[in-house]
């Protein structure tokens, strides 16, 4: 499997959780288009900054042995990231039945554009699933000798998934707005399963490719 394709499922992990729930909540807020665009801009900046910084740092490490195989550093990093992803899987599993709204989510519909923007920056920079997914994707691409622009499809898909609520609203208007609560309810009970599948898949890709 091409490395660029292999990291694309991590775009789901970047979004499935409070990230996409926020996107859904903004659609029923005052000035939904404007606030959603602020949020998407924040996603683009945050995800790009984390992924490209990680890509640069890993590019500076020597991860190939003189014989052409993996160096000791590379092998250690493989196990470190497999362990981080396994820990992330445990985190997702433990929180699978946690449906209590964060305080910031309860007031996000009344928030101004500036607050929405900084919320997006925080979620896609420091939230555990996003931070680990971004860094793991960058590490995997570097390990397979890809160029920096190989990160762009991962970033584009991350942004596209986050933009789906807004795109649905623009196309279907009121029907999309009415459907948002049902979509959110489905995500509350099923999103963790998708995340677990993606995490297990990528752990296998790290350890066996």
C-alpha positions, 0 to 999 in steps of 0.5 A: 500500500502506498504510504500516502494512502496508508495515512489517510484513515488517520484523517478520521481519527482527527475528526471523530470526537468533539471535533466533528461534534463542534462542526455539527453544533456550529451549523445550528448556531447564529451565523453558521457559515461564518463561524464554520469558516473560522473553525475550518481555517483554524483546522487548516492552520493547526493540522498543517503546523503540527504535521509539517513540524513533525515531518521536519523534525523526523526528517532530521533523524537518521532512520536508515541503517548503512545496510539499507534496513531500519536503524536502531533509532527507526525501530525504537520510533516504530515501537514508540508510536505503536505504543502511543497509538495503543494507548490512544486506543485505550483512551478512546475505549475508556471514553466511549460511553462518556456523553457529558458535554464539555462546558465549552461545547454547551456555549459554542453556539453563542461564541463569536468567531474569534473564540470559535477560531481559537477552539479549533486551533486547540482541538486540532493541535493538542487534543490527544487523538489529533496530536498523535494522529498528526505526528504518527502520519508525518513519521510514517511518511518520513520513514517511507522516504516521502517528500513534504508535500505527501502530507497534503492529501492527509491534511486535505481529507482532514479538512474535507471531513470537518467541512462535511456539515457545512457542505451539507448545510449549503446544499440541503439547507433546512433538511441538513439542519434537522438531520444534525442531531441524529448524526450527532447521536450516531457519532456519540455511540459509534464513532469510537468503533471507527477510531479503534479500527483506524488505530489498529490498522495503523499500528499494523502498518507501522509494525509490519511495513 
